[in-house]
Amino acid sequence: MFEQLNVVTEFLTIYGLKLVIALIIFLVGTRIAKWLGAVTRNVMRKKNVDPALQNVTASLVYYGLLAFVVIAALGQVGIQTASFVALIGAAGLAIGLALQGSLSNLAAGFLILVFRPFRVGDFVELAGVSGAVEKILIFTTELKTADNKKVIIPNALVIGGTITNFSANDTRRVDLTVGISYADDIDHAKDVLMAVVTADERVLAEPETVIGVHTLADSSVNIVVRPWVKTPDYWPAHFALTEAIKKNFDRAGITIPFPQREVHVSSAGAGLKGS
């Protein structure tokens, strides 16, 4: 009985204080990890960061700190944590290799949510696909195409390619090219084009509309028309101006040429056939 009591007393003498310290480290460390996770979420909320990114980042901060707290507590009671850390590292490496594609999409999702190259509602071109952004998720970005298709693009492809955001700026330039006949008067055609552009209320006064001869093509003199409009008015203005130019050219007697081919039939073949 006395021997067992001595063993218990010796154990408490040696490890009692260490157990208390380990428990304090665990309890205090857990509270600090929770607090830092909450602080991270609040800071990101004040910066108007996407809620999905807030939750993921706060969870990573919490669990990462919690892992360090557990390792520190175990080390305090004399447990060798080197092998434990090595095991966690090996497991992390194996998981990373197995989920390489998913992790690259996750990292790309973080970059998209932090740097904001586009937002929900923007009309963009990503990985060769054009459409309006419906959702920006951690692993994927969802687009709605003009013909009402839903396209889901992995974020790694989004970050790895060229991003074209048609909605990023308030204004856009409408680029139109119109061909007139070589027999038509260029100045008259430019006056008609300017009248068409001026009559459309969607066309902005600034920047100034550019109208000029672009190329002397095989069968036409090509004139560029480059008015500026507000971004939401781009396609309505594009369609309306194209139609108005055709109608006004018809009224003004200006010809829009189209490719023609002349076929000359030689009489030599007919003479040989009749001989």
MIKOLTI-693276 format. One record per residue: y, z negated, x negated of N, C-alpha, C, O, CB in turn. Coordinates in steps of 0.2 Angstrom, whole numbers, plus 5000, padded with zeros to 4 digits. Last residue first. Glycine has a CB too. Layout:
BEGIN
n_v	n_w	n_u	ca_v	ca_w	ca_u	c_v	c_w	c_u	o_v	o_w	o_u	cb_v	cb_w	cb_u
Y	Z	X	Y	Z	X	Y	Z	X	Y	Z	X	Y	Z	X
...
***
This chain:
BEGIN
n_v	n_w	n_u	ca_v	ca_w	ca_u	c_v	c_w	c_u	o_v	o_w	o_u	cb_v	cb_w	cb_u
5121	5680	5080	5119	5686	5076	5112	5687	5076	5110	5692	5072	5122	5685	5069
5122	5668	5087	5123	5674	5091	5121	5680	5087	5119	5686	5090	5129	5675	5094
5122	5658	5077	5117	5658	5082	5116	5665	5086	5111	5667	5088	5118	5653	5087
5133	5661	5070	5126	5662	5067	5121	5662	5072	5116	5666	5071	5125	5656	5062
5143	5657	5079	5142	5664	5076	5136	5666	5073	5133	5671	5074	5148	5666	5071
5141	5644	5081	5140	5648	5086	5139	5655	5084	5135	5659	5087	5145	5647	5091
5144	5639	5068	5137	5638	5070	5136	5643	5076	5130	5646	5076	5136	5631	5072
5158	5641	5068	5153	5645	5063	5146	5645	5065	5142	5649	5065	5154	5642	5056
5166	5634	5075	5163	5640	5078	5158	5644	5074	5155	5649	5076	5169	5645	5080
5165	5616	5076	5167	5623	5072	5163	5629	5076	5158	5628	5078	5164	5622	5065
5174	5605	5085	5168	5609	5085	5169	5615	5081	5173	5619	5083	5165	5610	5092
5180	5589	5081	5181	5596	5081	5175	5600	5080	5171	5598	5076	5186	5598	5074
5185	5575	5089	5179	5578	5087	5181	5586	5087	5182	5589	5092	5173	5577	5092
5194	5560	5086	5194	5567	5088	5188	5571	5085	5186	5570	5079	5201	5570	5085
5195	5544	5093	5191	5548	5088	5192	5556	5091	5190	5557	5096	5184	5546	5087
5205	5529	5093	5203	5536	5096	5199	5540	5091	5201	5539	5085	5208	5540	5100
5210	5513	5097	5206	5518	5092	5204	5524	5096	5201	5523	5101	5200	5514	5088
5225	5512	5105	5218	5509	5104	5215	5515	5100	5217	5520	5100	5214	5508	5111
5242	5506	5106	5237	5511	5105	5230	5507	5104	5229	5501	5103	5239	5514	5098
5253	5502	5118	5248	5498	5114	5242	5503	5112	5238	5504	5117	5246	5492	5117
5269	5509	5120	5262	5510	5120	5258	5505	5115	5260	5504	5110	5260	5517	5118
5282	5505	5131	5279	5504	5124	5272	5505	5124	5269	5501	5129	5282	5498	5121
5289	5505	5143	5286	5511	5141	5284	5511	5134	5283	5516	5130	5291	5517	5141
5292	5493	5149	5297	5496	5144	5295	5503	5141	5298	5506	5137	5298	5491	5138
5281	5490	5157	5288	5492	5160	5292	5495	5155	5296	5500	5157	5291	5485	5163
5272	5488	5147	5271	5494	5151	5277	5495	5155	5279	5501	5156	5265	5491	5157
5277	5477	5140	5277	5483	5137	5276	5489	5141	5279	5495	5140	5271	5483	5132
5276	5468	5151	5282	5470	5149	5282	5476	5144	5287	5480	5145	5286	5464	5145
5262	5467	5151	5265	5469	5157	5272	5471	5155	5275	5477	5158	5266	5463	5162
5259	5462	5138	5256	5468	5140	5260	5471	5146	5261	5477	5147	5249	5467	5142
5266	5450	5138	5268	5455	5133	5265	5462	5135	5268	5467	5135	5265	5453	5126
5260	5442	5148	5267	5444	5149	5269	5450	5144	5272	5454	5146	5271	5438	5148
5247	5440	5142	5248	5444	5148	5255	5446	5149	5256	5452	5151	5245	5440	5154
5251	5432	5131	5247	5438	5130	5248	5443	5136	5249	5449	5135	5240	5437	5128
5257	5421	5137	5261	5426	5133	5258	5432	5132	5261	5438	5132	5263	5423	5126
5246	5415	5144	5252	5418	5147	5256	5423	5143	5258	5428	5146	5256	5412	5150
5238	5412	5133	5235	5416	5138	5241	5419	5142	5241	5425	5143	5231	5413	5143
5246	5403	5126	5243	5409	5122	5241	5414	5128	5242	5420	5127	5237	5406	5118
5250	5393	5135	5255	5397	5132	5252	5404	5129	5255	5409	5130	5259	5394	5127
5237	5387	5137	5240	5390	5143	5246	5395	5140	5247	5400	5143	5244	5385	5147
5234	5383	5123	5230	5388	5126	5234	5391	5132	5234	5397	5133	5224	5386	5128
5246	5373	5121	5244	5379	5116	5240	5385	5120	5242	5390	5120	5239	5376	5111
5250	5362	5127	5252	5369	5130	5249	5375	5126	5251	5380	5128	5260	5369	5131
5247	5351	5119	5243	5352	5125	5245	5359	5128	5241	5361	5133	5245	5347	5130
5257	5354	5108	5250	5354	5107	5246	5355	5114	5242	5359	5114	5247	5349	5103
5271	5364	5112	5268	5357	5112	5260	5358	5112	5258	5363	5115	5270	5353	5117
5274	5378	5102	5273	5375	5108	5271	5368	5107	5268	5366	5101	5269	5379	5113
5282	5392	5094	5279	5385	5093	5279	5382	5100	5284	5383	5104	5283	5381	5088
5277	5409	5091	5281	5404	5094	5278	5397	5093	5272	5397	5091	5282	5406	5101
5275	5423	5083	5273	5416	5081	5278	5411	5084	5282	5408	5081	5273	5415	5074
5269	5439	5082	5273	5434	5087	5271	5427	5086	5265	5426	5087	5273	5437	5094
5268	5453	5072	5266	5446	5073	5271	5443	5078	5277	5444	5077	5265	5442	5067
5264	5470	5075	5269	5465	5075	5266	5458	5076	5263	5457	5081	5275	5467	5080
5258	5485	5068	5256	5478	5070	5262	5473	5069	5264	5472	5064	5249	5475	5067
5257	5500	5073	5261	5496	5069	5260	5489	5072	5262	5488	5078	5269	5498	5069
5242	5510	5072	5247	5506	5076	5251	5502	5070	5249	5501	5065	5243	5501	5080
5231	5516	5066	5233	5519	5072	5239	5515	5076	5241	5517	5081	5228	5520	5077
5230	5509	5054	5228	5516	5054	5231	5519	5060	5233	5525	5060	5220	5517	5054
5245	5499	5051	5238	5500	5052	5236	5507	5053	5241	5511	5053	5235	5496	5058
5255	5490	5043	5255	5497	5046	5248	5499	5046	5245	5502	5041	5260	5502	5041
5258	5473	5048	5255	5478	5044	5256	5485	5047	5257	5486	5053	5247	5477	5044
5270	5466	5053	5265	5463	5049	5261	5468	5044	5261	5467	5038	5260	5459	5053
5286	5463	5058	5281	5468	5057	5276	5466	5051	5278	5463	5046	5284	5475	5054
5290	5448	5068	5291	5453	5062	5285	5458	5061	5279	5457	5064	5292	5449	5056
5296	5434	5074	5293	5440	5076	5295	5445	5070	5301	5446	5068	5297	5443	5083
5295	5417	5076	5296	5422	5071	5292	5428	5074	5287	5428	5076	5292	5420	5064
5305	5404	5083	5300	5409	5084	5301	5415	5079	5306	5417	5078	5300	5412	5091
5310	5389	5075	5312	5395	5078	5306	5400	5078	5301	5400	5073	5317	5398	5074
5303	5373	5080	5305	5378	5075	5306	5385	5078	5303	5386	5084	5299	5379	5070
5315	5374	5093	5313	5373	5086	5306	5370	5085	5304	5366	5089	5318	5367	5083
5312	5378	5106	5318	5381	5102	5317	5380	5095	5319	5384	5091	5325	5379	5105
5296	5381	5112	5301	5377	5109	5306	5381	5105	5305	5386	5102	5298	5372	5104
5289	5387	5127	5290	5389	5120	5296	5385	5117	5301	5384	5121	5292	5396	5119
5288	5384	5140	5284	5380	5135	5285	5382	5128	5284	5377	5124	5276	5382	5136
5295	5394	5147	5298	5387	5146	5294	5383	5141	5297	5378	5138	5299	5384	5152
5297	5410	5143	5292	5405	5144	5295	5398	5142	5297	5397	5136	5286	5407	5139
5307	5418	5139	5307	5417	5146	5301	5412	5147	5301	5409	5153	5305	5423	5150
5306	5420	5125	5311	5416	5128	5311	5414	5135	5313	5408	5137	5318	5420	5127
5295	5429	5125	5294	5422	5122	5300	5418	5125	5298	5412	5127	5295	5422	5114
5301	5440	5131	5295	5437	5134	5294	5430	5131	5293	5425	5135	5289	5441	5132
5311	5443	5122	5313	5441	5129	5307	5438	5132	5308	5433	5136	5315	5448	5133
5304	5446	5110	5308	5440	5110	5310	5438	5117	5311	5432	5119	5315	5441	5106
5298	5458	5115	5294	5452	5113	5298	5446	5113	5296	5441	5115	5291	5453	5106
5309	5466	5116	5305	5465	5122	5301	5458	5121	5300	5454	5125	5300	5471	5124
5313	5467	5103	5318	5464	5108	5314	5462	5114	5315	5457	5117	5323	5469	5110
5303	5473	5097	5304	5466	5095	5309	5463	5100	5308	5457	5101	5307	5466	5088
5304	5486	5103	5298	5482	5104	5299	5474	5103	5297	5470	5106	5292	5485	5100
5316	5490	5098	5315	5489	5105	5309	5485	5107	5310	5480	5111	5315	5496	5108
5313	5491	5084	5318	5486	5086	5317	5484	5094	5318	5479	5096	5325	5488	5084
5303	5501	5084	5301	5494	5082	5306	5489	5085	5304	5484	5087	5300	5494	5075
5299	5513	5096	5305	5510	5092	5303	5503	5091	5302	5499	5095	5311	5511	5096
5284	5523	5094	5288	5518	5098	5294	5515	5093	5293	5515	5087	5284	5513	5101
5276	5530	5087	5281	5534	5090	5286	5529	5093	5291	5531	5095	5278	5539	5095
5266	5522	5083	5270	5524	5078	5276	5528	5081	5282	5528	5077	5267	5528	5072
5263	5509	5095	5262	5516	5093	5267	5517	5087	5273	5515	5087	5263	5521	5098
5259	5492	5091	5263	5497	5095	5262	5504	5092	5260	5504	5086	5271	5496	5095
5250	5477	5093	5251	5484	5090	5255	5488	5094	5254	5489	5100	5244	5487	5089
5252	5460	5090	5253	5465	5095	5254	5472	5091	5258	5473	5086	5259	5464	5100
5246	5444	5088	5247	5450	5084	5247	5456	5089	5242	5457	5093	5242	5452	5079
5251	5427	5088	5249	5433	5092	5250	5439	5087	5255	5439	5084	5252	5433	5098
5249	5410	5086	5249	5416	5082	5246	5422	5086	5240	5422	5088	5245	5415	5076
5258	5396	5090	5254	5401	5093	5254	5408	5089	5260	5411	5088	5256	5403	5101
5258	5381	5082	5261	5388	5082	5255	5392	5085	5250	5392	5084	5262	5390	5075
5261	5365	5089	5256	5370	5086	5260	5377	5087	5264	5378	5091	5249	5370	5089
5265	5347	5089	5267	5354	5090	5262	5359	5087	5259	5357	5082	5274	5356	5088
5261	5335	5085	5263	5336	5092	5264	5343	5094	5264	5345	5100	5270	5332	5093
5245	5334	5077	5252	5334	5077	5254	5336	5084	5250	5338	5089	5254	5340	5072
5231	5332	5081	5234	5327	5076	5242	5328	5076	5245	5322	5076	5232	5328	5069
5223	5341	5087	5228	5336	5091	5232	5332	5087	5235	5327	5090	5224	5332	5096
5215	5347	5079	5220	5351	5082	5225	5347	5086	5230	5350	5088	5216	5356	5087
5208	5343	5065	5210	5340	5071	5216	5344	5074	5222	5344	5071	5213	5333	5069
5194	5347	5056	5200	5350	5058	5202	5347	5065	5198	5347	5070	5199	5358	5059
5186	5342	5042	5188	5340	5048	5194	5343	5050	5199	5343	5046	5189	5332	5048
5172	5348	5032	5179	5349	5034	5180	5346	5041	5177	5348	5045	5181	5356	5033
5159	5336	5028	5162	5343	5029	5169	5342	5030	5173	5337	5030	5158	5346	5035
5155	5323	5027	5153	5327	5022	5156	5334	5022	5156	5338	5018	5146	5328	5021
5159	5317	5039	5163	5315	5033	5161	5320	5027	5166	5321	5023	5161	5308	5030
5149	5323	5047	5156	5323	5049	5161	5322	5042	5165	5326	5041	5158	5318	5054
5137	5320	5042	5139	5327	5042	5147	5328	5043	5150	5332	5041	5135	5331	5047
5137	5306	5044	5137	5309	5037	5139	5316	5037	5142	5318	5032	5130	5308	5034
5137	5305	5058	5143	5304	5054	5143	5306	5047	5148	5308	5044	5145	5297	5055
5129	5318	5068	5128	5312	5063	5135	5311	5059	5138	5316	5057	5122	5313	5058
5135	5322	5084	5135	5324	5077	5134	5318	5072	5137	5313	5073	5141	5328	5075
5131	5329	5099	5131	5323	5095	5130	5324	5088	5125	5328	5086	5125	5318	5097
5139	5337	5112	5136	5338	5106	5136	5331	5102	5142	5328	5101	5140	5343	5102
5138	5342	5128	5138	5336	5124	5135	5337	5118	5129	5339	5117	5135	5330	5128
5148	5355	5136	5141	5353	5132	5143	5347	5129	5148	5346	5126	5139	5359	5128
5158	5362	5142	5155	5356	5145	5149	5354	5142	5144	5351	5146	5155	5356	5152
5164	5372	5135	5160	5374	5141	5156	5368	5143	5151	5369	5146	5156	5379	5139
5171	5365	5125	5175	5368	5131	5171	5370	5136	5173	5370	5142	5179	5374	5128
5161	5350	5122	5164	5356	5121	5168	5359	5126	5168	5356	5132	5158	5361	5119
5163	5334	5117	5162	5338	5123	5165	5344	5122	5172	5345	5121	5166	5334	5129
5155	5324	5104	5160	5329	5106	5158	5332	5113	5152	5332	5115	5161	5334	5101
5152	5309	5096	5150	5313	5102	5156	5318	5104	5162	5315	5104	5148	5309	5108
5145	5304	5081	5151	5305	5084	5150	5310	5090	5146	5315	5089	5157	5308	5080
5135	5290	5074	5136	5297	5077	5143	5297	5080	5146	5292	5082	5131	5299	5082
5135	5277	5070	5130	5282	5067	5132	5289	5069	5130	5293	5065	5123	5280	5069
5145	5270	5077	5144	5268	5070	5139	5274	5067	5141	5275	5061	5140	5262	5070
5155	5282	5087	5150	5277	5086	5149	5275	5078	5151	5279	5074	5143	5278	5090
5166	5288	5097	5165	5287	5089	5161	5281	5088	5163	5275	5089	5172	5286	5086
5166	5300	5110	5164	5293	5107	5164	5293	5100	5162	5298	5097	5157	5291	5110
5173	5312	5112	5172	5307	5118	5170	5300	5115	5172	5295	5118	5166	5310	5122
5184	5324	5107	5180	5318	5105	5179	5313	5111	5184	5311	5114	5184	5314	5099
5181	5341	5112	5185	5335	5112	5181	5329	5111	5175	5328	5113	5188	5334	5120
5177	5353	5099	5176	5350	5106	5181	5344	5106	5184	5342	5101	5169	5348	5107
5167	5364	5089	5173	5362	5092	5173	5359	5098	5168	5360	5102	5178	5368	5092
5157	5363	5074	5157	5362	5082	5164	5360	5084	5167	5355	5081	5152	5357	5084
5157	5362	5060	5156	5369	5064	5156	5369	5071	5156	5374	5074	5150	5372	5061
5159	5349	5058	5152	5352	5056	5151	5358	5060	5146	5360	5062	5146	5347	5058
5171	5348	5070	5167	5344	5065	5160	5348	5064	5157	5350	5069	5166	5337	5068
5187	5350	5076	5181	5354	5074	5177	5350	5069	5180	5349	5063	5183	5361	5071
5194	5343	5091	5193	5343	5084	5187	5349	5082	5184	5351	5087	5191	5337	5081
5205	5335	5101	5201	5341	5100	5201	5343	5093	5205	5344	5090	5205	5347	5104
5205	5317	5105	5207	5323	5101	5203	5329	5101	5196	5328	5102	5208	5321	5094
5198	5308	5112	5202	5312	5116	5205	5318	5112	5207	5323	5115	5208	5308	5119
5197	5296	5099	5194	5298	5106	5200	5302	5110	5205	5300	5110	5192	5292	5110
5204	5303	5084	5203	5298	5089	5200	5300	5095	5199	5306	5096	5210	5294	5091
5202	5306	5066	5203	5308	5073	5202	5302	5078	5199	5297	5075	5198	5314	5075
5203	5299	5055	5205	5306	5054	5205	5309	5061	5208	5314	5062	5200	5310	5050
5202	5284	5052	5205	5287	5058	5207	5294	5057	5213	5296	5059	5210	5283	5061
5198	5274	5043	5204	5279	5041	5206	5283	5047	5211	5286	5046	5201	5284	5035
5189	5267	5050	5194	5264	5046	5200	5268	5045	5206	5267	5046	5191	5261	5039
5180	5275	5056	5183	5270	5060	5189	5267	5056	5194	5264	5059	5178	5265	5062
5176	5283	5045	5179	5286	5051	5183	5281	5055	5189	5282	5057	5174	5290	5056
5169	5273	5037	5175	5277	5035	5179	5280	5040	5185	5280	5040	5173	5283	5030
5159	5269	5046	5164	5264	5043	5170	5268	5041	5176	5266	5043	5161	5260	5038
5152	5281	5046	5155	5278	5052	5160	5273	5051	5165	5273	5054	5149	5275	5057
5147	5282	5033	5152	5287	5036	5155	5284	5042	5161	5286	5043	5148	5294	5037
5138	5271	5033	5144	5271	5029	5149	5276	5031	5155	5274	5031	5142	5272	5022
5129	5276	5043	5133	5270	5044	5139	5269	5040	5144	5268	5042	5128	5264	5043
5124	5287	5037	5128	5288	5043	5132	5282	5045	5138	5282	5047	5123	5290	5049
5118	5281	5026	5123	5286	5025	5128	5287	5031	5134	5288	5031	5121	5292	5022
5108	5274	5034	5114	5270	5030	5119	5275	5028	5125	5273	5028	5111	5267	5024
5101	5284	5038	5104	5280	5043	5110	5276	5040	5115	5275	5043	5099	5275	5047
5095	5290	5026	5100	5294	5031	5104	5290	5036	5110	5291	5037	5095	5299	5035
5088	5278	5022	5094	5281	5018	5098	5286	5022	5104	5285	5021	5091	5286	5012
5079	5269	5025	5084	5271	5030	5090	5274	5027	5096	5273	5028	5086	5264	5033
5071	5268	5014	5068	5270	5020	5073	5272	5025	5072	5277	5029	5063	5265	5023
5080	5263	5005	5076	5270	5004	5074	5272	5010	5074	5278	5011	5071	5269	4998
5083	5251	5011	5088	5256	5009	5085	5263	5008	5088	5267	5011	5092	5254	5003
5071	5244	5011	5074	5246	5017	5079	5251	5016	5080	5256	5020	5077	5240	5020
5069	5243	4997	5064	5247	5001	5067	5249	5007	5066	5254	5010	5058	5242	5002
5081	5235	4994	5080	5242	4991	5075	5246	4995	5076	5252	4996	5077	5241	4983
5078	5223	5001	5084	5227	5002	5083	5234	5000	5085	5239	5003	5090	5224	5000
5066	5219	4994	5066	5221	5001	5072	5225	5003	5071	5230	5007	5065	5215	5006
5072	5217	4982	5067	5222	4982	5066	5224	4990	5065	5230	4991	5060	5219	4980
5081	5206	4985	5083	5213	4982	5078	5218	4983	5080	5224	4985	5085	5212	4975
5072	5197	4990	5077	5199	4994	5079	5206	4992	5080	5211	4996	5082	5194	4995
5065	5195	4978	5061	5197	4983	5066	5200	4989	5065	5205	4991	5057	5191	4987
5075	5189	4970	5072	5196	4968	5068	5199	4974	5068	5205	4975	5067	5195	4962
5077	5178	4977	5083	5183	4976	5080	5189	4974	5082	5195	4977	5088	5181	4971
5065	5172	4974	5067	5173	4981	5073	5178	4981	5072	5182	4985	5070	5166	4984
5065	5170	4960	5060	5175	4963	5062	5176	4971	5061	5182	4973	5053	5171	4963
5076	5161	4960	5076	5168	4956	5071	5173	4959	5073	5178	4961	5075	5167	4949
5075	5149	4965	5077	5154	4969	5078	5161	4966	5079	5166	4969	5084	5152	4972
5065	5135	4965	5067	5141	4961	5069	5147	4965	5065	5150	4969	5061	5143	4956
5071	5120	4971	5067	5126	4972	5069	5132	4968	5075	5133	4968	5066	5128	4980
5079	5109	4970	5075	5111	4965	5070	5117	4966	5066	5118	4961	5070	5105	4963
5089	5108	4979	5083	5103	4980	5077	5105	4975	5072	5102	4975	5080	5104	4987
5098	5118	4976	5100	5111	4975	5094	5106	4975	5094	5101	4972	5105	5109	4981
5092	5129	4980	5092	5128	4973	5094	5121	4972	5092	5118	4966	5097	5132	4970
5093	5128	4994	5087	5128	4991	5087	5127	4984	5083	5123	4981	5083	5135	4992
5107	5130	4994	5104	5124	4997	5097	5123	4994	5095	5117	4992	5104	5124	5004
5109	5143	4989	5112	5137	4986	5109	5131	4988	5108	5126	4984	5120	5137	4987
5102	5150	4999	5100	5150	4992	5103	5144	4988	5099	5141	4984	5102	5157	4989
5110	5148	5010	5103	5146	5010	5101	5145	5003	5097	5141	5001	5099	5150	5014
5122	5153	5006	5122	5146	5008	5115	5144	5007	5113	5139	5004	5125	5145	5015
5119	5167	5005	5121	5163	4999	5121	5156	5000	5119	5152	4996	5128	5165	4997
5116	5169	5018	5111	5170	5014	5113	5167	5007	5108	5163	5004	5110	5178	5012
5129	5167	5024	5124	5163	5026	5118	5163	5021	5115	5158	5019	5121	5164	5033
5136	5178	5019	5138	5172	5017	5132	5167	5018	5131	5162	5014	5144	5169	5020
5129	5188	5027	5130	5188	5019	5131	5182	5016	5128	5180	5012	5135	5194	5017
5132	5185	5040	5125	5184	5037	5125	5185	5030	5120	5182	5026	5121	5190	5040
5146	5186	5040	5143	5180	5042	5136	5179	5039	5134	5174	5035	5142	5179	5049
5149	5199	5036	5152	5194	5033	5148	5187	5034	5146	5184	5029	5159	5193	5035
5141	5206	5046	5139	5207	5039	5142	5201	5035	5139	5199	5031	5142	5214	5036
5149	5202	5058	5142	5200	5057	5139	5201	5050	5136	5196	5047	5137	5205	5061
5161	5208	5055	5161	5201	5056	5153	5199	5055	5152	5193	5052	5163	5199	5063
5157	5222	5055	5160	5219	5049	5159	5211	5049	5157	5208	5044	5167	5221	5048
5152	5223	5069	5148	5225	5063	5150	5221	5057	5146	5218	5053	5147	5232	5062
5164	5220	5076	5158	5216	5077	5153	5217	5071	5150	5212	5069	5154	5218	5083
5173	5230	5072	5175	5223	5071	5168	5219	5071	5167	5214	5067	5179	5221	5077
5167	5242	5075	5168	5240	5068	5169	5233	5067	5167	5230	5062	5173	5245	5065
5169	5241	5089	5162	5241	5086	5162	5240	5079	5158	5236	5076	5159	5249	5087
5183	5241	5091	5179	5235	5092	5172	5235	5089	5169	5230	5087	5178	5234	5100
5193	5248	5078	5188	5249	5083	5184	5243	5084	5182	5240	5080	5184	5255	5082
5208	5239	5075	5202	5242	5072	5197	5243	5078	5197	5238	5083	5199	5238	5066
5221	5233	5076	5218	5238	5081	5213	5242	5078	5212	5248	5080	5224	5243	5082
5224	5223	5068	5225	5229	5065	5223	5235	5070	5223	5241	5068	5221	5230	5058
5219	5212	5076	5226	5213	5075	5228	5220	5072	5234	5222	5073	5229	5208	5071
5205	5214	5073	5208	5215	5080	5216	5216	5080	5218	5220	5083	5206	5209	5084
5205	5211	5060	5203	5218	5062	5206	5219	5069	5208	5225	5070	5196	5219	5061
5207	5197	5061	5212	5201	5057	5211	5209	5059	5216	5212	5060	5210	5201	5049
5196	5193	5069	5203	5192	5071	5208	5197	5068	5213	5200	5070	5206	5185	5071
5185	5196	5061	5186	5199	5067	5193	5199	5070	5196	5204	5072	5181	5196	5072
5188	5187	5050	5188	5194	5049	5188	5198	5055	5192	5203	5056	5181	5196	5046
5188	5175	5057	5194	5177	5054	5194	5184	5052	5199	5188	5054	5195	5173	5047
5174	5174	5060	5179	5175	5065	5186	5177	5063	5189	5181	5066	5180	5168	5068
5169	5174	5047	5167	5179	5051	5172	5180	5057	5174	5186	5059	5160	5178	5054
5174	5162	5043	5176	5168	5039	5174	5174	5043	5178	5179	5043	5173	5168	5032
5167	5153	5051	5174	5154	5051	5177	5160	5048	5181	5163	5051	5177	5148	5048
5154	5155	5048	5156	5157	5055	5164	5158	5055	5166	5162	5058	5154	5151	5059
5155	5151	5035	5152	5157	5036	5155	5160	5043	5157	5165	5044	5145	5158	5035
5158	5137	5037	5163	5142	5033	5161	5149	5034	5166	5153	5035	5162	5140	5025
5147	5133	5043	5153	5132	5047	5158	5137	5043	5162	5141	5047	5156	5125	5047
5137	5134	5033	5136	5138	5039	5143	5138	5043	5145	5143	5046	5131	5135	5043
5142	5126	5023	5142	5133	5022	5141	5137	5028	5145	5142	5029	5136	5134	5017
5140	5113	5029	5147	5115	5028	5147	5123	5027	5152	5126	5029	5150	5112	5022
5126	5114	5030	5130	5113	5036	5137	5115	5035	5140	5119	5039	5130	5105	5038
5122	5116	5017	5120	5120	5022	5124	5120	5028	5127	5125	5031	5113	5119	5024
5128	5105	5010	5129	5112	5008	5128	5117	5014	5131	5122	5015	5125	5114	5002
5121	5095	5016	5129	5095	5017	5131	5103	5015	5135	5106	5019	5132	5090	5012
5108	5097	5012	5110	5097	5019	5117	5098	5020	5119	5102	5025	5107	5091	5023
5110	5095	4998	5108	5102	5001	5109	5103	5008	5111	5108	5011	5100	5103	5000
5113	5082	4998	5118	5087	4996	5116	5094	4998	5121	5098	5000	5118	5087	4988
5101	5076	5003	5108	5075	5006	5113	5081	5005	5116	5083	5009	5110	5068	5005
5092	5081	4993	5092	5083	5000	5098	5082	5004	5100	5086	5008	5086	5079	5003
5098	5074	4982	5098	5081	4982	5097	5084	4989	5100	5089	4991	5092	5084	4977
5095	5061	4986	5102	5063	4985	5103	5071	4985	5107	5073	4988	5105	5060	4979
5081	5061	4986	5085	5059	4992	5092	5062	4991	5094	5065	4996	5085	5052	4992
5074	5064	4974	5076	5069	4979	5080	5068	4985	5083	5072	4988	5070	5073	4981
5073	5051	4968	5074	5057	4964	5077	5063	4968	5082	5066	4966	5067	5060	4961
5072	5042	4978	5077	5041	4972	5078	5047	4969	5084	5049	4967	5074	5036	4967
5062	5047	4985	5068	5046	4988	5073	5045	4983	5079	5048	4983	5069	5040	4993
5051	5045	4976	5053	5052	4979	5060	5052	4981	5064	5057	4980	5048	5054	4984
5051	5032	4974	5052	5036	4968	5055	5043	4971	5059	5046	4968	5046	5037	4964
5047	5027	4987	5053	5025	4984	5056	5030	4978	5061	5032	4978	5053	5018	4981
5035	5033	4988	5040	5035	4992	5047	5034	4990	5051	5037	4990	5039	5032	4999
5028	5027	4977	5029	5034	4977	5034	5036	4982	5038	5041	4980	5022	5037	4979
5029	5013	4982	5032	5015	4976	5033	5023	4975	5038	5025	4973	5028	5013	4970
5021	5014	4993	5028	5013	4994	5032	5015	4988	5038	5017	4988	5029	5005	4996
5009	5017	4987	5012	5022	4991	5019	5021	4992	5023	5025	4992	5008	5022	4998
5007	5005	4980	5007	5011	4976	5011	5016	4981	5015	5020	4978	5000	5013	4974
5006	4996	4991	5012	4995	4986	5013	5002	4982	5018	5004	4981	5011	4989	4981
4994	5000	4996	5000	5000	5000	5006	5000	4996	5011	5004	4997	5000	4994	5005
***
